[in-house]
Amino acid sequence: MTETQAPQGETRRPPLWLRSTLLRHGFWAVLGLAGFWLLSIALDPFANLQLAQIAYTAIAVAGLTVLSGLSGQISLGHGAFVAVGAYTSALLLENAGWSLAPVLIVATAGTAVVGALVGVAAARLRGPYLAGATLALAVGLPSLADYHGLRDLLGGANGLIVSPPVPPLSLGESFPLERWQSWICGICLVVVLFLLANLSRSRLGRDMRLVREDEDAAALSGVPVARTQILAFCVSAGCAGLAGGLFAIVNNLAAPGAFTLALSLSLLTAAVLGGLGSLAGAVYGAVIVTLLPTWSTDLAQQANLPRAVYANIPLVLYGLVLILVILAFPGGIQSGVRRIGRLLRRNRKI
């Protein structure tokens, strides 16, 4: 960052927290935790449950926006990675009796390993071939739960029941479970955004951007293209695995019906709506894809529309919102926020 001028004409260095990327991101992380806490205590239990859903969806979308927006690889199969994290968490919580924190760590790491294996194959594919391969992953992997050799372990089509995390007694016996779930998801979201923000400013993040722009030029510059693409898949899958673990403890279930192709497409829709490559945009997109179906269904019911009609309204609104955002802000909602900010600053100077 350039030096600023003092009123007396002397040069003055910006504050340390502005010059240090780590401190700047840490400041925003603390601010985000405080804002999340204030929001959660002001909401009722159902709204806290929605807040938790927004948080774990934003984690998965943030990983996807790093993969697609930062490294330039497309994935239509992130719902499969969410399923891996959810089933891993369910098995460790219910069968092995682990505590929550190590379960989420293992779910994240295990899904990252699966993502690395997928990344090895994905590094050899481009364009529609990569999209097709990840699409097959989204369709095929969750259905393994109903495979006769794994049915007893994974619960078949009914899935696995997950006991909800019990709030600590220090918070009081009447502390709402939904608020505790939202706190867990909110802390995980802030940590993930903090780590991904620093990753995007690191050497690996710069390598990902070089690979996205031109793989041949990146290779000539000494960037290991295949390794960078595999690491991008690994990081993105790890985020999806953590989101899956949180999904299991919030919804108390890990079942193949929850991880259909529609989930993968909704995650990609959220990334596009918010703005590929933007972590703030991942949060915007998660808010839309989480709340829009509920809002549209409530409006349709209040209008006394037939069930056959209002059941399809969320899909229609998805399409309308996506078209409007693309027309108004081709780079996503975050690009529109930045554009509005620049206009406001320009008008203030005038």
C-alpha positions as CSV (number, residue, x, y, z in Angstrom):
1,M,0.0,0.0,0.0
2,T,1.4,3.5,-0.8
3,E,2.3,6.0,1.8
4,T,-0.2,8.7,2.7
5,Q,0.5,12.4,3.0
6,A,0.3,14.1,6.4
7,P,-1.4,17.6,6.5
8,Q,2.1,19.2,7.0
9,G,3.4,17.6,3.9
10,E,5.3,14.9,5.7
11,T,5.0,11.3,4.7
12,R,3.1,9.1,7.1
13,R,2.9,5.3,7.0
14,P,-0.5,3.7,7.2
15,P,-1.4,1.8,10.4
16,L,0.2,-1.6,10.9
17,W,-3.1,-3.4,10.6
18,L,-3.6,-1.9,7.1
19,R,-0.1,-2.8,6.0
20,S,-0.2,-6.4,7.2
21,T,-2.5,-8.7,5.3
22,L,-2.7,-11.1,8.2
23,L,-3.7,-8.4,10.7
24,R,-6.2,-6.9,8.3
25,H,-7.9,-10.2,7.7
26,G,-7.7,-10.9,11.5
27,F,-9.5,-7.6,12.2
28,W,-12.3,-8.4,9.8
29,A,-12.5,-11.9,11.3
30,V,-13.0,-10.5,14.8
31,L,-15.5,-8.1,13.4
32,G,-17.4,-10.9,11.7
33,L,-17.5,-13.0,14.8
34,A,-18.9,-10.1,16.8
35,G,-21.5,-9.3,14.1
36,F,-22.5,-13.0,13.9
37,W,-22.9,-13.2,17.7
38,L,-25.1,-10.0,17.8
39,L,-27.2,-11.3,15.0
40,S,-27.7,-14.8,16.6
41,I,-28.8,-13.4,19.9
42,A,-31.4,-11.2,18.2
43,L,-33.0,-14.0,16.2
44,D,-35.6,-16.7,17.2
45,P,-34.7,-20.4,17.1
46,F,-36.0,-21.0,13.5
47,A,-34.0,-17.9,12.2
48,N,-30.9,-19.2,14.0
49,L,-31.4,-22.5,12.3
50,Q,-31.5,-20.7,9.0
51,L,-28.4,-18.7,10.0
52,A,-26.6,-22.0,10.6
53,Q,-27.7,-23.2,7.1
54,I,-26.4,-20.0,5.5
55,A,-23.1,-20.4,7.3
56,Y,-22.3,-24.0,6.2
57,T,-23.6,-23.3,2.7
58,A,-21.3,-20.3,2.5
59,I,-18.3,-22.5,3.6
60,A,-19.0,-24.9,0.6
61,V,-19.6,-22.0,-1.8
62,A,-16.3,-20.3,-0.6
63,G,-14.4,-23.4,-1.4
64,L,-16.1,-23.7,-4.8
65,T,-15.4,-20.0,-5.7
66,V,-11.7,-20.6,-4.9
67,L,-11.7,-23.6,-7.3
68,S,-13.7,-22.0,-10.1
69,G,-12.9,-18.3,-9.6
70,L,-9.3,-18.5,-8.5
71,S,-7.9,-21.5,-10.3
72,G,-10.4,-21.6,-13.2
73,Q,-11.6,-25.2,-12.8
74,I,-15.3,-25.9,-13.0
75,S,-17.0,-28.5,-10.7
76,L,-20.5,-29.7,-10.9
77,G,-20.0,-32.3,-8.2
78,H,-19.4,-30.5,-5.0
79,G,-22.5,-32.0,-3.5
80,A,-20.6,-35.3,-3.5
81,F,-17.8,-33.8,-1.3
82,V,-20.4,-32.4,1.1
83,A,-21.8,-36.0,1.3
84,V,-18.3,-37.4,2.2
85,G,-18.0,-34.9,5.0
86,A,-21.5,-35.5,6.3
87,Y,-21.1,-39.3,6.4
88,T,-17.6,-39.1,7.9
89,S,-19.0,-36.9,10.7
90,A,-22.0,-39.1,11.3
91,L,-19.9,-42.3,11.5
92,L,-17.4,-40.8,13.9
93,L,-20.0,-39.1,16.1
94,E,-22.4,-42.0,16.4
95,N,-20.3,-45.1,16.0
96,A,-16.9,-44.0,17.3
97,G,-18.2,-41.6,19.9
98,W,-15.7,-38.8,19.1
99,S,-16.2,-35.2,20.2
100,L,-17.3,-32.6,17.8
101,A,-14.0,-30.6,17.1
102,P,-11.9,-33.6,16.1
103,V,-14.8,-35.0,14.0
104,L,-15.0,-31.8,12.0
105,I,-11.2,-31.7,11.5
106,V,-11.1,-35.3,10.3
107,A,-14.1,-34.8,8.0
108,T,-12.4,-31.8,6.5
109,A,-9.0,-33.6,6.1
110,G,-10.6,-36.8,4.8
111,T,-12.7,-35.0,2.2
112,A,-9.6,-33.0,1.2
113,V,-7.8,-36.3,0.5
114,V,-10.8,-37.4,-1.7
115,G,-10.6,-34.0,-3.5
116,A,-6.9,-34.5,-4.1
117,L,-7.6,-37.9,-5.7
118,V,-10.3,-36.3,-7.9
119,G,-7.9,-33.4,-8.6
120,V,-5.3,-35.8,-10.0
121,A,-7.9,-37.0,-12.6
122,A,-9.2,-33.4,-13.1
123,A,-5.8,-32.0,-13.9
124,R,-5.9,-34.0,-17.1
125,L,-9.3,-32.8,-18.2
126,R,-10.5,-29.5,-19.5
127,G,-13.8,-27.7,-20.2
128,P,-16.8,-29.9,-20.8
129,Y,-14.9,-33.1,-20.0
130,L,-14.0,-31.8,-16.5
131,A,-17.6,-30.7,-16.0
132,G,-18.9,-34.1,-17.1
133,A,-16.5,-36.0,-14.8
134,T,-17.5,-33.9,-11.8
135,L,-21.2,-34.3,-12.8
136,A,-20.8,-38.1,-12.7
137,L,-19.2,-37.8,-9.3
138,A,-22.2,-35.8,-8.0
139,V,-24.6,-38.4,-9.3
140,G,-22.7,-41.6,-8.4
141,L,-20.9,-41.0,-5.1
142,P,-23.9,-40.4,-2.8
143,S,-25.7,-43.4,-4.3
144,L,-23.0,-45.7,-2.8
145,A,-24.8,-45.4,0.5
146,D,-27.5,-47.7,-0.9
147,Y,-25.0,-50.2,-2.3
148,H,-25.7,-53.6,-0.7
149,G,-22.1,-53.9,0.6
150,L,-22.3,-50.6,2.4
151,R,-26.0,-50.5,3.3
152,D,-25.4,-51.6,6.9
153,L,-22.6,-49.2,7.5
154,L,-24.1,-46.1,5.8
155,G,-27.8,-46.7,6.5
156,G,-29.0,-47.2,2.9
157,A,-31.6,-44.8,1.5
158,N,-32.6,-43.8,5.1
159,G,-29.1,-42.6,5.9
160,L,-27.7,-42.1,9.4
161,I,-29.2,-40.3,12.3
162,V,-26.9,-37.8,14.0
163,S,-27.4,-36.6,17.6
164,P,-27.3,-32.8,17.9
165,P,-24.4,-31.2,19.8
166,V,-25.4,-30.4,23.4
167,P,-24.7,-26.8,24.4
168,P,-22.2,-26.5,27.3
169,L,-23.7,-26.2,30.7
170,S,-21.8,-22.9,31.2
171,L,-24.3,-21.3,28.8
172,G,-27.2,-22.4,30.9
173,E,-29.7,-25.3,30.8
174,S,-32.2,-23.4,28.8
175,F,-29.7,-22.2,26.1
176,P,-31.3,-22.8,22.7
177,L,-29.9,-25.6,20.7
178,E,-30.4,-23.8,17.4
179,R,-28.3,-20.8,18.6
180,W,-25.5,-23.2,19.7
181,Q,-25.6,-24.8,16.2
182,S,-25.5,-21.4,14.6
183,W,-22.5,-20.4,16.7
184,I,-20.6,-23.6,15.7
185,C,-21.3,-22.9,12.0
186,G,-20.5,-19.2,12.4
187,I,-17.1,-19.8,14.0
188,C,-16.3,-22.4,11.3
189,L,-17.3,-19.9,8.5
190,V,-15.2,-17.1,9.9
191,V,-12.2,-19.4,10.3
192,V,-12.6,-20.7,6.7
193,L,-13.0,-17.2,5.2
194,F,-9.9,-16.0,7.2
195,L,-7.8,-18.9,5.9
196,L,-9.0,-18.6,2.3
197,A,-8.5,-14.9,2.3
198,N,-4.9,-15.4,3.3
199,L,-4.5,-18.2,0.8
200,S,-5.6,-16.0,-2.0
201,R,-2.9,-13.5,-1.1
202,S,-0.2,-16.1,-0.8
203,R,2.1,-17.6,-3.4
204,L,-0.3,-20.5,-4.0
205,G,-3.1,-18.0,-4.6
206,R,-1.0,-16.1,-7.2
207,D,-0.1,-19.4,-8.8
208,M,-3.8,-20.3,-9.1
209,R,-4.5,-17.0,-10.8
210,L,-1.7,-17.6,-13.2
211,V,-2.9,-21.0,-14.1
212,R,-6.5,-19.6,-14.6
213,E,-5.3,-17.0,-17.0
214,D,-2.9,-19.1,-19.1
215,E,-1.6,-22.5,-18.3
216,D,1.2,-22.4,-20.8
217,A,2.4,-19.1,-19.7
218,A,2.2,-20.2,-16.1
219,A,4.2,-23.3,-16.9
220,L,6.9,-21.2,-18.7
221,S,7.0,-19.0,-15.5
222,G,7.9,-22.0,-13.4
223,V,4.5,-22.6,-11.9
224,P,3.7,-26.4,-11.4
225,V,0.4,-26.3,-13.2
226,A,-0.8,-29.8,-12.3
227,R,0.2,-29.6,-8.6
228,T,-1.6,-26.2,-8.3
229,Q,-4.8,-27.5,-9.8
230,I,-4.7,-30.6,-7.5
231,L,-4.2,-28.3,-4.5
232,A,-7.1,-26.2,-5.6
233,F,-9.3,-29.2,-5.7
234,C,-8.0,-30.3,-2.3
235,V,-8.7,-27.0,-0.6
236,S,-12.1,-26.7,-2.2
237,A,-13.1,-30.3,-1.3
238,G,-11.9,-29.7,2.3
239,C,-14.3,-26.8,2.6
240,A,-17.1,-28.9,1.2
241,G,-16.3,-31.7,3.7
242,L,-16.4,-29.2,6.6
243,A,-19.8,-28.0,5.3
244,G,-21.0,-31.5,5.1
245,G,-20.0,-32.2,8.7
246,L,-21.9,-29.1,9.8
247,F,-24.8,-30.1,7.7
248,A,-25.0,-33.4,9.6
249,I,-25.0,-31.8,13.0
250,V,-27.5,-29.1,12.1
251,N,-30.0,-31.3,10.3
252,N,-29.3,-34.4,12.5
253,L,-29.1,-36.6,9.4
254,A,-26.8,-37.8,6.7
255,A,-28.8,-39.4,3.9
256,P,-28.2,-39.7,0.1
257,G,-31.4,-37.8,-0.7
258,A,-29.9,-34.7,0.8
259,F,-26.9,-34.7,-1.6
260,T,-28.5,-34.9,-5.0
261,L,-27.4,-33.1,-8.2
262,A,-29.6,-30.2,-7.2
263,L,-27.3,-29.5,-4.2
264,S,-24.2,-29.3,-6.5
265,L,-26.1,-27.0,-8.9
266,S,-27.3,-24.7,-6.1
267,L,-23.7,-24.3,-4.8
268,L,-22.5,-23.4,-8.2
269,T,-25.5,-21.0,-8.6
270,A,-24.6,-19.3,-5.3
271,A,-21.0,-18.9,-6.4
272,V,-22.0,-17.3,-9.7
273,L,-24.6,-15.1,-8.0
274,G,-22.2,-13.8,-5.5
275,G,-19.3,-13.5,-7.9
276,L,-16.7,-16.2,-8.8
277,G,-13.5,-15.5,-6.9
278,S,-15.1,-13.4,-4.2
279,L,-15.3,-14.7,-0.7
280,A,-17.8,-12.0,0.3
281,G,-19.8,-13.0,-2.8
282,A,-19.9,-16.6,-1.4
283,V,-21.8,-15.3,1.6
284,Y,-24.2,-13.3,-0.6
285,G,-24.9,-16.3,-2.8
286,A,-25.4,-18.5,0.3
287,V,-27.9,-16.1,1.7
288,I,-29.9,-16.1,-1.6
289,V,-30.0,-19.9,-2.2
290,T,-30.8,-20.6,1.5
291,L,-33.6,-18.0,2.0
292,L,-35.1,-17.7,-1.5
293,P,-36.9,-21.0,-1.5
294,T,-38.4,-20.3,2.0
295,W,-39.5,-16.8,1.1
296,S,-41.0,-17.8,-2.2
297,T,-42.9,-20.7,-0.7
298,D,-44.3,-18.5,2.0
299,L,-45.4,-15.9,-0.5
300,A,-47.0,-18.6,-2.7
301,Q,-48.9,-20.1,0.3
302,Q,-50.1,-16.6,1.4
303,A,-51.4,-16.1,-2.2
304,N,-53.4,-19.4,-1.9
305,L,-51.8,-20.8,-5.0
306,P,-52.2,-24.5,-5.7
307,R,-49.5,-26.8,-4.4
308,A,-48.5,-27.9,-8.0
309,V,-47.8,-24.2,-8.7
310,Y,-46.0,-23.0,-5.6
311,A,-43.8,-26.0,-5.6
312,N,-42.2,-24.8,-8.7
313,I,-42.0,-21.1,-7.8
314,P,-38.5,-21.4,-6.1
315,L,-37.1,-22.7,-9.4
316,V,-38.7,-19.9,-11.3
317,L,-37.3,-17.3,-8.9
318,Y,-33.9,-18.9,-9.0
319,G,-33.8,-18.3,-12.7
320,L,-35.2,-14.8,-12.5
321,V,-32.7,-13.7,-9.9
322,L,-29.8,-15.3,-11.7
323,I,-30.8,-13.5,-15.0
324,L,-31.3,-10.2,-13.3
325,V,-27.9,-10.4,-11.5
326,I,-26.1,-11.4,-14.6
327,L,-27.7,-8.5,-16.6
328,A,-27.1,-5.9,-13.9
329,F,-23.8,-7.2,-12.5
330,P,-22.0,-9.6,-14.9
331,G,-19.3,-10.2,-12.3
332,G,-21.8,-11.1,-9.5
333,I,-23.3,-9.2,-6.6
334,Q,-19.9,-8.4,-5.1
335,S,-18.8,-6.7,-8.3
336,G,-22.0,-4.6,-8.1
337,V,-21.2,-3.7,-4.5
338,R,-17.7,-2.6,-5.5
339,R,-19.1,-0.6,-8.4
340,I,-21.6,1.2,-6.2
341,G,-18.8,1.9,-3.7
342,R,-16.6,3.5,-6.4
343,L,-19.5,5.7,-7.5
344,L,-20.2,6.9,-4.0
345,R,-16.5,7.7,-3.4
346,R,-16.4,9.5,-6.7
347,N,-19.5,11.6,-5.9
348,R,-18.1,12.4,-2.5
349,K,-14.9,13.8,-4.1
350,I,-17.0,15.9,-6.4
